[in-house]
């Protein structure tokens, strides 16, 4: 669609634009027509996107999709192209508009007077000729050339990449990485794009095939190998076997080819080449991304060094000290709790594990009380993987607890520590909800514990494993080298709860669940019926308990009517529909409005992955639009346009994402069509998120399948084997 720029509504520092354009194209939907500021016969509309053209001296070609917003239909732009004029009047208007830095109206007149219709050709091919113009010296010429090439380079790049589904924002990322040579690099060696975060092998390969780059290009092999191993990492695996890697790469590299283009032998050779380049590590039959193997190896070695460290300050006469703590805390420990206290205070590294109602919190309070009495000047660090888990740890112990990321100086999940040479100063480190800790995070933690310090790991090994790769807690327990206390007793007050009773039944393969007011099962025939019932019960429970106390947990994010994305979209429009009194703020294709319930999805300096809150206001501050968010813990935060990318709606979230959180009421859709996800630890994790009420909506057969399906989803990791091997080797070395 051909149009002209009219005015700027909003533009961020990172290039996100909301502009008004005019056109004579009758294809613009009537709902998108904007007559608020204009009184002519042209069609005016709003467009959003990155790095849009802001000069009315040229025609602009826009392509994209029409999307609804509070202010009506807007064009979400996927391609933006300047139509540079070819006649003298048009060229003069273009150059006079200020689109090229260093060229104002007077210089523009002089350039066009000298070169006429050939002006744009001179700018393209012979810019040195501009030195003949009065007022243009070598320094100004450099600025003119740089500005012109920058404008043209980004436009040409966007046009070239648009058919591959590459957004304007990603095109700008390429331009930032490779500069004015971006298009040349993309055409000659598109696999260079693999260096930029957010560019997957599939997109890059589709570009490469169009540019006729050899299908045997070394970077194509490299991209495929890294893609396959990274996909395995996303699925929780630290490695694939050589045969798995070769097989998946073979399918990928030969897809949509009429005949074999790449042989298995060539892929095996490419894996060897990657090994030489240190990007992957082949260890026997296992193929790792090098960083993943390093994390597993170094974490295992550090665990063993802690197990065997000398000079550990052991607390003596523990039975006597436990007796004294029982008097101080006015509580008696069960035998299993007493043993757990003694074990955790007797070793430099230990694990305490148990299900709901087993007394982990009480046991931990005793451990902290006894340790502080024995070492009053020692520093204690309490931490958990998420913000909500750390705040719950604080509430339960009465002591400050931080997120593990914050304690380690990590800003996001992908970051290295802010200072990776600085050890944690704490003498005792206690990490709760350790089942959520993946291999990368465990490695950083182990590396940062100073010699002589003590680590106590607390968690429920029967919950889902971490979202990230690895299965650290289970592997440490499986090694049988790390001292582990298992709390199995369910205490009387806990046994009165159907939630806790049923959680233990689920964990012991018992399908005879107890139903009542606090644990309900509502049966349906299909996912559409389930979705209607989930929404009905959600609205009812919210009316009773408040929106902050009710959470829907789904097995899936994207699949089906009861996936979290689908439920969030429907519920959001029911509980927080748009109206003229509610301010809104757009981020890409999503619209956030005042009253929305949101969840933070990545760790940042002042907010943690999993933090939930409500958008309370949208306002303008220093020409920027800001969304104000109040978290459920009372903290208030501000989000810019770009920061909204960290948020998602949170009326419903996945069971995986709910780890480390608790809510008074949870609603869980569970259907046979979820078969691939139905596992005991999935149902167990969901049920144990509730403090007061569980509502299962689905089919009892799905519940039975989940309870009986006890495999935890095998993950490729050999952390336990490494701990055993390194432990035995160190003992052997000590003997000799």
N, C-alpha and C positions, 0 to 999 in steps of 0.2 A: 504494500500500500504506500503510495507517494503522499507525503505531507510536508508541513513546515513547522518548525519550532515556534512556539508562541511565548511561553513564560515558564520560569522555574518555580515549582511549588515547594520542592525540597531537594537538597543534594548533600550527601554525607561526605566526610573526608575520604572514605574508601571507594567513592565513585557510585554509590547507589543513588539513583535519580527518580524523582517524581516530576515529570514535565507535562505541560499542556501543548498539544499539537493541533494543527488545523489541516483539513483535507477536503477534497471534493469527491472522494471515493464513497459511493452510496452503500458499500458493503458494511460500513460501521453500524452496529446495532443502534437502534433509536435510544435504547436504555443508556447507551454510553455517551450520548450527546450532552455537551456541557454548554449551557447558555448563560451561565451566571455572570461572566465578565465580558461577553461579546455580543454585538448587535449587528452582525453581518450575515450573509447567506452561506458562509462556510460551515462545515461540520467541525466542531471542536470536541476534543476528547482528551482523557488523561492516560499517559503511558508511564509504566514503571520498568526499571531495569538498571543495568550497570553501564556507565560510560556512554550515555545517550548523547546525541548531537544537540548542541545548545546554540546553534547559529541559525537565524532566520534568513541568512543570505543564500542558503542552498536548500534544494529539495532533499528530503530524507526518505529513504525507503525503509519501512518498518515491517517486521513480521513477528508474530507471536500468537498468544491465545487470550481471549477475553475472559476476565475473571471478576467475580462479584466482590465488592467491598462495601463498607458502610456508605460510601459516597456514590455508589452505583458501579456500573461496569468500568473496568480499567483494562488497558492492553498490557499484558505482561510480555515484554519484548524479549525475543530470542535472537533476533538479528537486526542490526541497525547499520545502514549504509548511506554515506553522503553521496548525492548525485551532483558531482562538481560541474558547474556550468561551462558551456563551450563558447558562448558569445561574449563579446567584450563587456557589455553591461552587466551580465551575470557574474563574470569573473571579477569585475571591479567591486560589485556588492559583496562577493565572497571574501575577497582580500581585505576589504574595508571593515568587515565585521569583527575583526580582532581574533578570528579563529587561529591565525598564525601569529605567534608572539614575535614582536619586532616589526610587524607591518601594520601601520596605521593608515588612515584615509589618504594622507598626502603621499606617502611612499607607494601606496596601492595605485593611486592615479599615475604616478611616474612609471611604475612597472608596466601597467596596462598600456600606457601611451607608447612605451618603447617596444613592447613585444606583442601587443594586440591579442589576436586569437591564439597565438602560440605561447601565451604566458604559462599555462599549466604544463605544457611540454617542457618549457625551460626549467620550471621548478622541479619537474620529475628527472630530467636527463642532463641539463646543463646549468645547474644553479650558480656556477661561477660567473655567468654572464650578468648576474644581478649586481656585481661589483661596479658595473658601468652606471648604475643609478646613483644620483647624488644623495648622500645620507646613508648609504650602505657601504660600510667598510668591512674588513675581514672578520672582525669580532661580531658585528651584527649579522653578517652572512651566516656564520656558524650557528647563531641562535635561531635564525629563520629556518635553516636547513633542519636543525634538530627538532624544532616545533612542527614543521610540516611533515617530516618523516614519522614523528611520533603519532600524529593524528592519522596519517594514512596507514601506518603499520598496524595499528589496532583495528581500524576499520576493515582492512583487507583480511586480517587474521580472523575476525569475527565472521566475515562472509564465508571464508573457506571452511571454518569449523562448524558452522551452524547445521549443515546436513547430518553431522555425526552426533548431534544432541549435546554438543559442548556449549555450556551456558556462557553468557557474556562475562559473568564473573570469573569463570575459569579461563576464558580467553585473556582476560586482564592479568590473571596469575601467570600465564605463559609469557605475556609481554613483560611482566615484571622480572621473570627469571632470565629470559633470553634477549630482552631489549628489542631494538629495531630489526634484528635478524630473525625474529621469531618465526615468521612465515617461511623463510628460507630453510630454517632448521626443521620445522614441522614437515615440510615437503621432502627434504633430503634424508632426514633421519628421525622419523616420528617417535621412535622408541626412546628418544631423549626425554619425552614427556613422562616416562615412568619415574623420573627423578622428582617430579612435582607431586606433592601430597594431593590425593583426590583423583588422580588419573589411573584408572585400572587398566589391566592388560587388554581387556575386551575392547574398550574404546580405542586405545592406541593401535591395536591390531587392525581394527576396521579402517582407521585412517591410513595405516601402512599399506593395506591391500589396495586402496584406491590409488596411492602414489606409486604403485608398482615397485615398491622396495622388495628386494629378494625375500622370499619366504624362508630362506635359509640364513637370513641376517643373524649374526651372533647375538645382537641385542634382542632379537625376537625369542631365541632360545632362553636367554637370560630372563626376559620378562615373563615368559611362561612358567619357568621353574619357580621364580619368586612369587608369582601369582598363585600357583598351586599350593606352595608351602604357606603362604599368608592366608589363603582360604582355610587351610587346615588349622592354622593358629586361631582364626576367628571361630572355628568349630570346637576349640578347646584342646587341640593337639599340639604338642611341642615338636613332633616330627612325623614324617611318613616313612614307610619302608621304601627302599630303592625301587622295587617293582611298582608300588602304588604311585610314586612320583613319576616314573617313566610312563606308566599307563595313562595317568591323568594328563600329562603333558602331550602325549601322543594324540589323544582325543582332541585336545585343545588346538594343537598346531595343525592338525589335518582336518579340522571342521570346515564344512562347506567347500571341500575340495573334491573334485571328481576322482582323483587317485591319490595315492600316498605321496605326500610332498616331503615329509620328514620321517625318517626311520627311527625305530627304537634305539638302534646302535648310535645314531647321531645324537639322540637325547642323552644317552648315557655318557657320551663324550662331552656334551655340553655341561652336564652335572660335574664332571671332573674339572672342566675349565672354570666353572663357578667356584669350585673348591679351591683352585689355585688362586683365584681372585679374592678368596676369603669371604665371599658372600654367603656360601652355604658350607656346612660341615658334614662330611660323610663319615659315619662311625659304624663300621660293620655293615649291617643291613639298614641302618637308620640314616635318614637325610634330614638335617636341621637347617633352619635359618641360623646363621652363626650366633646371632645375639641370643636366640632362645636356648641354644645349647650352653652358651657361656653362663646364662642365668641358672640353669639347672645344675651345672657342674660346680660353680662357685658357691651356690647356696648349700649344696650337699657338703662340700668341704668345710664351709663355715659352721654348719650344724655339728659336724663331727668334731671340729676343733673346740667348740663350746662343750660338747659332751665330755671331752677328755682334758679340758683345761685344768691346770693346777692353780692352787691359791684361791679357790672359791670359798667365800665366807659362809660357812654353814652355821645355821642356828642350832644350838645344842638344847637338850632338855625340852623337846617340842611338846611332849605330852603335858608337861607342867605348864608350859606357856599357853597351850590350847585351853587347859582348865581355867587359867586366869582370864583368858579372852572370853570364855563363856560367861564368867561372872560380870565382866565389864560390859558385854553386849547383851546380857540378859537372854541368852539363847543357848540351847544345847545342840550340839552337832550329832547327826546320825553317824554310825560307824564308817560308812562310805565317805561321808564328808570329812570326817576326822583323818582318814587315810589320805584323802586328796590334799588336805592342808599340809600334812607331813611330807608327802611326795613332792609337792610343788616348791616347798621351802628347803628341800634337801638336795636339789640338783640345779646346775646352772641353766639348763633348758628343760622344760617339761610341758606337758599337755594336760588340760582338764577338759573332759568332754562329757556331755549329757544332754538329754532331751528336756522339754519343757516341764517345769514342776519338780526337777531333780535336785534343786538347791544350788545351782552354780553361783548365783548371786550371793547367797548367804556365805558359801564357802569362800568366795573371793573377798568378802568383807573381813572374814577372819584372817585370811592370808595377809591382807594389807595392814590390819591392826597389829598382828604379831611382828611383821617385818618392820613397821615403823617404830614399834617399841624396842626392837633389837638394834636397829640402826637409825636413830632419830635424825642424824645429819645427812643420810643418804637421799638422793633424788629419785622419785618415782615418776614414771611416765605411763599414763593410761591412754590407750588409743583403740580405735575401731575403724574399719574401712570406709564407713559412710558418716555423714553428718548426723543423721538421725540415730544411728547406732552409738556414736560417741556421746551424744546428748543423753541417751537412755542410760549409758554406762555411768555418766555423771550423776544422774538422778538416783541410780541404784546404789552407788558406792558413797555418795556425798562428797566426791572428789572430782576435780576438773579432769576431763578426758578430751583429747583432740582427735581429729581425723588422722589416720595413718599418713595420708598424703601430706598434710600440713606438718606433722612432726618430722617427716623426712625431707621437707623442703621441696616437695613436688607440687607443681602448679596444676598440671593436667596429667591424665593417665599415660600420655606418651612422653612426658618429660623425663630428663635426667634430673637428679637432685640439684638444687640451686648451688650447693657446695658439696660435691661428691667426695671430698677428702675429709670433711669434718664429721667426726664420730658423734653419735648421740651422747649427751652428757649424763643421761639417766643411769643409775645403778641397778634399778629394777624396772623392767619393761613388761607391761601386761597388755596383750592384744586380744580383744574380744571379737566375736563373730569371725573367727579365722577361716571358716569354710569359704568366705568370700574373697580371700587373698589369693591372687593368681601368682604364677611363677615369677613374673617380672617384679612384682611388688615385694614378694618374699625375698628375692635376691637382694634388692636394695635394702630392705630391713636388716637382713643378716649381715650385710657388709658394713652397716653403720653402727652395729652394736660394739661398744668398746670392750677390750679385753677385761675380764673379771666381772662384767655385768651379767645380770640374770634375766632370762626371758621366760615368761609364763604365757602359754598360748591357751586361750579359752574358746571353745566352739562346739557346735553340734555336727558331728561327722555324718549324720544321716540326712542333713539338708542337701539341697542342690550344690554342686561344686561352683567355683567362681565363674563369673561371666568370661573373664580372660582365660588364657590357655593354662593348662596344668590342673593338678588335683592335689594341692600341696598338703592340706591337713590330712587327708586320707593316706597319702603316700608316707608322711612322717609317722603316722600310726602303724601303717603296714610294715615299715622297716623293723619294728619291734626293738629299735635301739633308743628311741626317744622315750624316756619315762612318761607313762600315760596313766592318769587316774580317770576311771569311768564311773560316773554317777548314774546309778540305775534305779534307785529308790524314788518312787513318786510319793510325795508327802500328802498327808491327810487333806489339808486344805486344797491342794492341787487336784487330788483324786475326786473331789466333789464337782470338778468342772468337766463337762462332757467334751469340751475342746481338748483338754489335756488327756483325758481318758481315751478319746478317739485317736489322738495323735500317737499315743503309745500302741494302740491296737493296729493302726496303719503300719507302724514300724515293725510290728511282730506278725505281719501277714494275716491279720485277723480282720475279716470283712464284716463281722457282726458289730457294726457301729451303733452307738446309742444316740437316738434322736430325741429332741425336745426343743424348748424355747431357745436355748443357746447353741443348738446344733441342728440345722434343718436341712432336709433334702426335698427339693421341689422337682418333680419329674416332668419332662417334656419329650416330644417326639423328634424334633429337629432343631437346627441352629436358629432358624427364624423365630420359632416359638420361644427358644431360650433367650434370644436377644430381647424380645418383648417383655419377658418375665424378669430378666436382669434389670432392665430399665425401670419397670414398675416397682420392683422391690428397692432399687436404689433411691428412687424419688421418695418412697415411703420412709425408709430408714433415715435419709437426710432430713426429712421434715421432723423426725423424732430426735435425732442425735446431733444434727448439724453437719454441714458439708465436710468439715475437717476431720470428722470421726468415722467416715464411711469410705471404704475403698473397694473397687472392683478389681479382681485379679484374674487375668486371662492367660491360658497356656501359650497363645500366639499373639504376635503383634499385628500381622498383616493378613492372616488367612481366615476368611469366613466372616459371618455376621456377628460373631461374638469375639472377634479379635479386638485388641485394645484400640487400634486406630479407628475402626468402624464404630465402636461403642463411644469413644471420645467425641467423635464428630456428631453423633446423634444426641448424646446426653448434653453436650455443650449447647446445642441449639434449643434444648428444652429448658435447661436451668439458667442459661444466660443468653437469651436471644438478643439480637441487635435492636437498639432503639436510639432515637436522637439524643437521649440524655447520656448514653454510654460512649465515652471516647474510645477510639480504636487506633491501632498502630500496626502497620503491615511489615512483614518480613518475608520476602520472596512471595510465594503464593499463599502464605498463611496470614490470617488476620487475628491479632490478639486484641481483646477488649477488656475494659474494666469489669471486674467480677469473675474473670476466668480463673479456674484452678489450674496451676501449672507445676511442672517438675523440672528441676535443673538436671541436665543429662551428662555434664562433664564437671570435673573438679576445677575450680578456679581459686584464686588467692583467698577470697572472702566468702565463698559459697561452695558447697560440696555436691557431688553427684548424688541424686536422690532427695535433695531438699525440696520440700513442697511448700507452695504458697499461693496467695491470691493477688491478682493485679488490682491495685487500689486506685490508680490514677494514671492518666497519660497527659503530659504537659510539655511545653516548649521551654528549653533552657539553653541560653546562648546559641540560638538558632538551631539547636538539635532537639529532636523529639525524644522524650524520655518516658519510659514506663516505670511506674513505682510498684514494687512488689513487697508484700508483707508475708514473710515466711511463717509457718505454723508455730515456730518457736519464738515469735515476736520480733525477730530482726527485720529491718526494712532496708531494701536494696533498690538501686536504680539500674535500669537496662537501656542501653542505646539500641539503635536499629540493628546493628551487627550482632550485639550480644543476645538478641532474641533468638538467634540460631541455636543457642544452648538450651532453649526451653521446648517442652512439649506439653500438651494438655494431659492432665493427670486424674481425670475422673476414673479412668481405668488405666492400669499399668500391667505389664507382664509379671508372672510369678517370679521369674528370674530377677527382674528389676526391684521386686519387693523385699529382697533379702536385706536383713538388718533393720527392717522397719516393723512397727506394730500399730494396729488400729483397733479401736473398740469393735467395729463391725467390718467383716469382709464378705464379699459376694463373689463366688467362683463358678463360672460356667464350665461344665465338664461333660463332654460328649464323646461318643464312640468315634466320631470323625476326627477327633484329636489323637487317634491311636498312636501316631508316631511320637507324640510327646507324653503319653500316659505312662508315668513311672511312679513308683512308690515315693521316691524322694521329692518329686514335683508336688504330689498331693500333700505330703507331710509338710513341706515348706510352706505351702499355701495355708494350710490349717493352722500352723503355729504362728502365723502373722496376726491372728485374732486374739483380742483380750477378753471380749464379752460375747460375741456372737459370730457364728459361721453359717452362711446360707449357700449350700451347694445347689446349683440349678443345672439339670441335665438328665443323665440316665444312670441308674444304679449299676448297669453293666459296665459303664465307663469307670465308675468308682472301683468295681471289683477288678477290672483289668489293671488299673493303676496300682492297686494294693498288691496284686500278685506278680506284677512285673518289677522284679527287684533289682534288675541290672541298673547300674547308676549311669549308664552311658559311658562305655569304655573310652578312656582318653589315652592317647599315646604319650606316656611319660615314664621315665625309669628313675625318678628321684629316689624312691625307696631302695632300688637296687644299688644306686650310687652311694647312698648313705651306708648301706651294709658293706659294700666293697671298700670304701674309704676307711670305715671304722675298723674293719678287720686288718687292713693294710697298716694303719697307724699302730694298732696293738702289736702287730708282728714286728714293726720297726722298733717299738719300745722294748720288746723282749730281746731282740738281737742287739 
